[in-house]
Amino acid sequence: MQALLIHKTISYDKFKNDIYKTLDQRIEDYNITHYPSDKQYPSDHLVFYGFFTEEIARVLNINLKLKDCKSFKDYKMYFLFPNDAFKYRQRGEYKVEKCDKLVEYIYKEHMNFSVFVYIILARRLYVISFLIFFVKLYIVGYVGLPFLVISLLGLYLINLLSVLFAFYTFSLFLTWFTYVRFFYLVLCVAATLIFNPLIFIPLMAIDFIWTFVLRQINPSRARLYFNDLKIKRRYTGFFKQYLKAFRKVRLNNFEN
C-alpha cells in the first residue's frame, strides 16, 4: 500500500500537490481519529495494519464504499474481510487481474466468515442477557428502581465504549468454541427469561470458567483484542533504534 501511495505521488502532480497542501490538516485529522490523547507515548509509531491500509486506500480512492454494497455478502466483505492490500486491488485504478477470485477463495475457505458473524452476535447476546437479568431482578422485587437505573446506565456505557463485551468475545479465537458459546448464550437468555433471574449468575460463571480454562490450554488462540500489549511493549524503543540506524546509514552514504 505504501508503494501504491509513492507511485501515485510521483506519477500525478495534481495528487502530489494536493497531498503537500493539506498535509498538516491530514496529520491533525489522523491524530484526532487514532489517538485518544495529545500526550505522546513510546509506542505511538506502532499502527494497526488494518487501519493503515484503509487510510491509504481512502487517499488513493480505491477503498471499498458502503454505498456500493448490494447484498449481505457484500456487507460481510466490507466489514469483516481483513484489510489486506488485495482487498483494495479488485477494482479501480490499481486493479489486479483475478484478485477478486483470490478474495472469493479466501472467503469460502473461511466458511464465509461465519465465525466472525457468530462472535459479533455473541457480543449482542451478552448485552441482551445482562439487560434481561437486571430488568427481571427489578420485576421480581430483588432490587429497587435506583439499582435498575444505575445498572442499565452502566450496561449502556460499557456497550457504547465497546470495551468489556468486545474484549471478552474476541479474547478466544477457536472455531468450535465460537459456535458452542453462541448457542450456550441463547440458552442463557432463554433461561434467564423463563426462570428465576438468579439462574443467570451460575450460567455466566460457567461461561467465564470455561473461557478462562481454554485460554490457558490454547494461549496461541487467546489473543488480546486488537493487539497483544505484552508483545507491543517489546517495541517501545524501536523508533529510537531506527533513527539511530537511519542516521548512521545516511551519514555513511554522504561521506561516500
N, C-alpha and C positions, 0 to 999 in steps of 0.2 A: 504493500500500500504506500509506503514511503517512496518507492521507486516510481510509482504512478504519479504521485504528487510532484516529484522532482521533474519527471518528464513533461508534465503539463506546464510547470513553471518556466522551464527553459524553451518550451515549444510555442507558447502563446503569450505574446507580450501583454495583451489586454488582461489575461488572467493573472500574470505576474504583477502587473501594476496595481490591480485591484487588491491582491494579497498584501503588497507593501503598504498601500494607502490605509488599509483597515487593520493592519497587524496589531496595533495597540488595543483596539477595541475587541478584536478576536481573542487576544490573550485575556483581557478582562472578562469577557463573556465565558470563556473556558474555565477560568478560575472560579467564577460565581457558580457555575454548573457542577464542577467536580470537587471543589474543596469547601468543606463546611466552615472553615475558619481562615482568617487572614494570617494567622500565625504560621511560620514556616517550620516544617518538620524534616528530619533527616531522610525520610523515605518519600518525599513529595515527588521525586523523579520517577517513582515506580507507578506505571499506568496500567490499568487492566486492559488487556489487548482488545477485548470486545468493544469497549468504549472508543479506544484509539482508532480501530479500523472503521467504526461507524462514523466518527468525526471526519476522517479523511474522505470517506465515501460521500458524505454530505458536501464537503468542499468541492469535490470533483463532479458532483451532481450525478453520481452513479449509484446512490443508495436506493434501497427498496422503500417505497412510499406506501403508507397505509391506505391511501385512497385507491391504489391500484389492486388491492386485494379483492378478489371476486368470489372466493369460496372459503370454506372452513380450512381447507388445506393451505390456501394462500396465507391466511391469518396465522396458522401454526408455523409456517415457514418464516413469516415476518417476525413473530415474537420469540420463537423457540429455536430456530436454526442458529447454530453458533456463528458469531460474526467473523468467520474466517474470510480471507481475501476472496476466495472463489464465490462467496455468497453474492458479491457485487460484480462478478465478471460474467454473468449470464446474459447481460444485455447492455445496451448503451455504448458509449464511446470506447470502452476498453473490454468489449465482449471477447470471450474466448470460445471458439467453436467447441461444441459438445460439453461445455462446462455445466449447462443445465442438466445434462444426462448424469454427470457426476453427482450433482446435488440431489437429483432424484434417487440415485443409487444409495447415497448415504441416508436419505430419508427413509427408504424402505428397509435398509439394513438395521436401522434403529427403531423398527416397529412403529413407523410413522410418528415417532416422538411421543408415543402414548405414555411412557414413563414420566415425562415432564408434565403432561396433562394431569396425570393422577397425583403428582406431587403438588401441583397448584390447587387441585380440587381438595386435597387433604388439608391444605392450609385453611381453606374456607370451612371445611368441616370442623376443624379445631375451634374456629371463631363461633360457628353455629352452636357447637356443643357447649361451650362456655356460656354463651348467651342463654340457651335453654336452662342450663344449670342455675344461673343467677336468678332468672325470672321465676323458676319453679320454687327455689328457696323462699322467695317472697310470697308466692301464691299459697304454699302450704304453711306459712307462718313462722318459718325458721329465722328469718331476718326481717328487719324493718325497711321502710322506704329509703331512709338515708343510705343504708348499706347497699341497696339495689342501685341507687343513682350513682354512688361512688364507683361501684363495681363495673357498671355499664360504661361509665366515663373512662375508667382505666382500660377496659377492653377496647373501647373505640380508639384511644390514643395508641395503645400497643399495636393494634391492627393498622392504624393510619401510618405509623412510623415504620411498619414492616420489619420490626426488629425481632421479636420473640418467635412468632409463628414462622416467619420466613427462615430464620436461622435453624429452628428445630426441624422443620420439614425437609430442608435441604442438607441436613447435617449427616445423613447416612444414605449413600447412593448405592443401593442394592436393588436390582430389578424386582426380584420376587418379593422383597420386603415392602417395596413401594405399593404393589398390588394388595398384599395381605393387609398392610396398615390401612389402606383406603377402605377396604370392606370392614375392618375392625372399627374404624371411626364411624362408619354408617351404623354399625351395631351400637356403638356408644351413644350416638344421637338418638336412636330409637329407644334404647333402654332408659335413658335419662328422660325422654319424653313420656314414656309409658309408666315407668315405676317411680319409686321414691327417688328424689333428686340426689340423695346421698350416695346412690349407687355409682354416680359419676366419679367420685373420689377414688375408689379402688380400681375402676376401669382405667382412669388416667394414670394411676400409679403403675399398673401393669404395662401400659404403653411406654412410660418413661423407663421402666426397668429393662424391658427387652431391647429398647433402643440403646440404652447405655451399655448393655452386655454385648450387643452386636458391634457397637463402636469399638469396644476393646478387642473383640475377636477379629474384626476386619478394619484395622487402623488405616489401611490404604484406601478404603472406601468411605472413611469418616473424615471428610474434608470440611473445614470451616467454610461458612458462607462467603463466597466471592474469592477469598484467598486465605491461605494459612498464615496467620500473623506470626507464628513462631518461625516459619521459614522466611517471611518477609524481613524480619529483624536482622537476618544474616547479611542483608544487602544495604543496610543503612549507611555504611561507609563506602559504598561502591562509587558514588558520584565523585567523591574526592580522589579516589584512586584513578578513576577515569580521566579526570582533569590533569592529574599529575603525569599519567602516561601520554596523554594527548600533547601536553606542553613539551614533554621530552622529545617525542617524535617530531613535532613541528620545529623545534629548535635544531635538531639534527639535520632535518631537511633544509632548513635555512642556511646552516653552516656549509652544507654540501653544495 
